[in-house]
Amino acid sequence: QVQLVQSGGGLVQAGGSLRLSCASSRSIFSFSVMDWYRQAPGNQRELVATMSADGSTSFADSVKGRFTISRDKTKNTVYLQMNSLKPEDTAVYYCKATFRLENYWGQGTQVTVSS
């Protein structure tokens, strides 16, 4: 149905930047919403950023002003640009797409921010 393949992530020093990618097997404009979540060890998965089909975006307070979300329709890919990274941003990041009321998840990618 829908496959989401993530790339990017890795290890970066505090203050650095990373970009995560989430490539979809179908047009990203068929999704009502695409989200980025993260989960740190021992914590629940939390919503980080959302992009609706109309292109509107929203962000968790903890990342507002530092993270942006964008999309490339030619590549059917959504990006999470993360700037001014902090150690507390360390987590596994997941993209999620909502298609016909079903949720589909990427495989997750580790982001580690060293102090």
N, C-alpha and C positions, 0 to 999 in steps of 0.2 A: 504494500500500500504506500507507505511513506518511509523512506530511509533518510536519516540525518547522519552525516559523517562530519565529525569535528576535527579541527586541526588547530595548531598554535599552542600556546601555553608554554610552560617550562619554568626555569628558575631565573629570577631577576632581583636586583637589589632594590631596596626601598627607594622610591622616587622615580623608578624606571617605568617603562611602558611595555605592554604586550598587546597583541591583537589576536583574538580568537575568531575562528571561522566555523560556520555551520552550513555545510552544503547539502542541499535537498535533492531528492530523486524526482521531485515534481515541482512545478512552478510555485515559488514562494508566495505568489499573489493568490493562490488557491487557499491559503491558510488565513483564518480569521485573526489569529494572533501568533506571534512568535516571541518566545521568552528566553531569557538567560537566567538560570538558577545557579546557586553554588551551595556546596556542602562541605563544611569544615569538620574535622574529626570530632566526634562527640556531639555535634550540633545537628539540628534539623536542616533540611534543605530549605533555602530561602530564595525568594524571588529578587533578582538583581535589576533586571531591565526588561521592558516590554516594548514591542513594536506591533501596532495594529495594522490591518490591511490598508488603511488609508494613510499609513506612514507616521501616524502620531506615536509619540514615545513617552515612556515614564520610567522613573528610576527610583530605586530604594534611596532613602535619605543618606545612607552610609556611603553611597557611591556618586551621588548627585554632584555634578560639576567636574567629576574626574573620568567617568565612563560615558561613552557614547555608543549608540547602536545604529547600524546602517545596513543597507542591503544593496545587492547588485543583481538586478533581474536577469541580466545576460548570463550570469553564472549560477543563478538560483541559490545564492549564498547570502547569509546574514552574518554580520560581523559585530563583535564586541571589542571596541577599542578601550583599553584600560590605561589610563595615565596616572601619574603621581601615586603609584602603587604603594601600599602599606603592608606591613607584616600581617595585619589582620585580614587582608584580602586573600591570604593563603587558603586554598580550598580546591576541591574538584568542581569544575564548572560544567554545566550541562545546558544544551539548548533544547528547547521544546517547541513543537509546532502543534497547533490545534487545527484539525481538519475534519469537517463534518462531525463535530462534537467529540472526536476522539483525539487523545493526546499521544504524540510520538516524541520519543526522546533520543538525543544523541548519546554517544557512548561515554561521554565525559572526558575531560582533559584536566590534568593537574596544573595548577598555578601555585608556585611557591615564591614568596617574597621574603628575602632575607633582610635582616636589620643591619 
